[in-house]
Amino acid sequence: MATNTEIMTSFYTIVRDSTIVPSASIGYDGKSFTPPNTGNWLELSFMPNRGIDQSLSSNAILKQGLLQVNIGGRPNQGIAGLQAIADQVAALFPKNTVLSGIARVSSIPYASDDISMDDRTILPVTISYSE
């Protein structure tokens, strides 16, 4: 069984090692990050959920949760560029991608509606995982 730290590290490594955006334009949970003034950036979140208890006769708990990639851009640039990056992020995590040990992506990643703010637009991409 994989630990939460191993799953999170695998997620971060897959995104960091990709060429979607420069690694300096990637923010992580718990780390101070200032988005660039121009171009796009990624903000990564690891959200483990309550594990699935297999049975009364076993102490095995199957881990599950969500991996979130928020794709950021400056306002008035349109959503098409963010959607193109969302497609690239989804391609990094096809269903059954091994994250660590037996933890795998459990469904096809999906983008949600964009979130527009005064200084940025965010397009969230959610990736489900389980053991």
C-alpha positions in Angstrom: 0.0 0.0 0.0 1.2 3.5 -0.8 1.4 6.2 1.8 -0.3 9.6 1.2 3.2 11.2 1.0 4.1 8.8 -1.8 0.9 9.4 -3.8 1.3 13.2 -3.4 5.0 13.1 -4.4 4.2 11.0 -7.5 1.4 13.5 -8.5 3.8 16.5 -8.1 6.6 14.8 -9.9 4.4 13.9 -12.9 3.3 17.5 -13.3 6.7 19.0 -12.6 8.5 16.7 -15.1 6.0 17.6 -17.9 6.6 20.5 -20.2 3.1 22.0 -19.8 4.5 25.2 -18.1 7.9 26.0 -16.7 8.5 24.5 -13.3 8.8 28.0 -11.8 5.2 28.5 -12.8 3.9 25.7 -10.6 2.5 26.3 -7.1 2.2 23.5 -4.5 0.1 23.0 -1.3 1.8 24.7 1.6 4.4 26.6 -0.4 4.2 30.3 -1.0 3.6 31.0 -4.6 3.1 34.2 -6.6 1.7 33.6 -10.1 3.7 35.2 -13.0 2.5 38.5 -14.4 2.1 37.0 -17.8 1.6 33.5 -19.2 -0.1 30.6 -17.5 0.6 28.7 -14.3 -0.5 25.6 -12.4 -1.5 25.3 -8.7 -1.5 21.8 -7.4 -3.6 20.4 -4.5 -3.6 17.0 -3.0 -6.9 16.1 -1.3 -6.9 12.6 0.3 -10.3 11.4 1.4 -11.4 8.8 4.0 -10.1 5.4 3.0 -12.3 2.4 2.2 -12.3 -0.1 5.0 -12.1 -3.6 3.4 -13.8 -5.7 6.1 -13.9 -6.3 9.9 -11.4 -9.2 9.5 -8.7 -7.0 7.9 -6.9 -3.8 8.9 -6.4 -2.9 5.2 -7.7 0.5 4.2 -7.7 1.5 0.5 -6.7 5.1 0.0 -8.7 7.4 -2.2 -8.9 11.1 -3.0 -8.6 13.9 -5.5 -5.7 15.6 -7.2 -6.5 19.1 -8.4 -4.7 21.1 -10.9 -5.9 24.7 -11.1 -4.8 26.3 -14.4 -4.3 30.0 -14.1 -4.2 32.8 -16.6 -4.7 36.5 -16.7 -8.2 38.0 -17.4 -9.5 38.8 -20.9 -7.3 36.2 -22.6 -10.2 33.8 -23.3 -10.8 30.3 -22.0 -9.5 28.4 -25.1 -5.8 28.6 -24.0 -6.7 27.3 -20.5 -8.8 24.5 -22.0 -5.8 23.5 -24.2 -3.6 23.2 -21.0 -6.4 21.3 -19.3 -6.3 18.8 -22.1 -2.6 18.4 -21.6 -3.0 17.9 -17.9 -5.7 15.3 -18.5 -3.4 13.5 -20.9 -0.8 13.2 -18.1 -3.2 11.2 -16.0 -5.2 8.8 -18.1 -7.4 6.3 -16.2 -5.2 3.6 -14.5 -2.0 5.8 -14.4 0.1 4.4 -11.5 0.8 7.1 -9.0 2.6 5.1 -6.4 2.6 1.4 -5.6 -0.9 0.3 -6.3 -2.5 3.8 -6.2 -3.9 4.6 -9.6 -6.0 7.2 -11.4 -9.5 5.8 -11.0 -11.4 7.8 -13.6 -10.9 10.1 -16.6 -9.8 13.6 -15.4 -12.3 16.4 -15.9 -12.3 20.2 -16.1 -14.9 22.2 -14.2 -16.3 25.6 -15.1 -13.8 28.4 -15.1 -13.6 30.9 -12.2 -13.1 34.5 -13.2 -11.6 37.0 -10.7 -10.4 40.6 -11.2 -6.8 39.6 -11.6 -7.0 36.0 -13.0 -9.0 33.2 -14.5 -8.8 29.7 -13.1 -9.8 26.4 -14.8 -9.8 23.5 -12.3 -9.0 20.0 -13.5 -9.9 17.2 -11.1 -8.2 13.7 -11.0 -9.6 10.9 -8.9 -7.4 8.2 -7.5 -7.7 5.1 -5.4 -5.8 2.0 -4.5 
